[in-house]
Amino acid sequence: MAARATGKGKIMTEMTRTATAVIAGRYLAVWSEPDPAARRAAIEELWAPDGAEFVEGVQFRGHEELQGRVARAYQEFVASGRYTVTAASDVTRHDDIVTMTVQLTDPGGEVAWAARVFLLLGQDGRVREDYQLTVKPLAA
């Protein structure tokens, strides 16, 4: 197993990088899941039962609120065919924090919206807190 030093004597292993990529992939996938039952299951696997997302001054806490939030975003942006949810190539992790840039990409490949996402993971590996900080707002 390949490893590299990450400061304070911590080692970033290939296993940790793989786990980080899995979390990032699951996070991206949940926003594009068309099936409500599969989306609900993905939310329950990704976020802790009392996990929360903070975006634009609004908080969504618990699986019920997150389900509504993700379903509305899916309907508005993905189901319409206007955008695809993508990520920049900047997923990184430090201990229990995963960061990445999430994007809405139009059919021509242009990034129409982007946010820096910070995921605070619990000991079970599920998201406890999810912060979306918009870095490129949608055009009016």
SULCORDA-V201353 format. One record per residue. N is the residue number from 1. OMEGA is omega in whole degrees, 0 to 359 (NA if undefined). D_CENTER is the distance of its C-alpha to the mean C-alpha in Angstrom with 2 decimals. Layout:
n,omega,d_center
N,OMEGA,D_CENTER
N,OMEGA,D_CENTER
//
This chain:
n,omega,d_center
1,180,26.66
2,180,25.99
3,175,25.10
4,179,25.04
5,181,25.80
6,181,23.13
7,181,25.47
8,176,27.19
9,181,28.09
10,181,24.63
11,174,24.01
12,182,20.85
13,175,21.68
14,178,20.76
15,179,19.54
16,178,17.10
17,179,15.87
18,179,15.60
19,179,13.75
20,179,11.18
21,179,10.95
22,179,10.76
23,180,7.81
24,179,5.90
25,178,7.84
26,179,7.35
27,179,3.69
28,184,5.32
29,184,8.38
30,181,8.09
31,182,8.24
32,184,11.24
33,183,13.02
34,184,16.50
35,182,18.09
36,180,17.77
37,178,18.80
38,178,16.41
39,179,13.50
40,179,14.92
41,179,15.29
42,177,11.72
43,181,10.72
44,178,13.56
45,186,12.64
46,183,9.08
47,171,10.08
48,181,13.56
49,178,16.17
50,179,16.36
51,184,12.75
52,171,11.99
53,178,9.83
54,182,11.87
55,176,12.09
56,177,15.42
57,180,17.49
58,179,16.42
59,174,15.19
60,185,13.99
61,178,15.07
62,185,15.56
63,181,14.84
64,181,17.23
65,179,15.81
66,178,12.18
67,179,13.84
68,181,15.70
69,183,12.97
70,179,10.88
71,179,14.35
72,179,15.60
73,178,12.89
74,182,13.45
75,184,17.17
76,190,17.39
77,187,15.49
78,182,15.15
79,180,18.10
80,183,20.33
81,181,19.94
82,186,19.42
83,169,16.08
84,177,13.83
85,181,10.08
86,176,10.13
87,170,9.15
88,181,11.87
89,186,13.43
90,179,12.52
91,178,10.18
92,183,12.19
93,170,12.86
94,183,15.63
95,185,16.68
96,179,14.15
97,175,11.76
98,177,9.00
99,177,8.51
100,173,7.68
101,178,8.66
102,186,7.12
103,165,10.34
104,183,12.49
105,181,15.29
106,182,18.65
107,178,20.98
108,179,22.84
109,179,19.96
110,177,19.79
111,182,16.67
112,182,17.23
113,176,14.40
114,176,11.96
115,172,10.00
116,183,9.48
117,176,6.49
118,179,8.02
119,175,7.20
120,184,10.73
121,173,11.55
122,181,14.76
123,179,17.57
124,178,16.64
125,178,13.35
126,183,11.37
127,174,9.19
128,180,12.00
129,184,10.64
130,180,7.56
131,175,9.07
132,179,8.56
133,183,11.72
134,177,13.09
135,174,14.95
136,181,16.33
137,173,17.19
138,177,18.23
139,181,21.95
140,NA,24.18
//
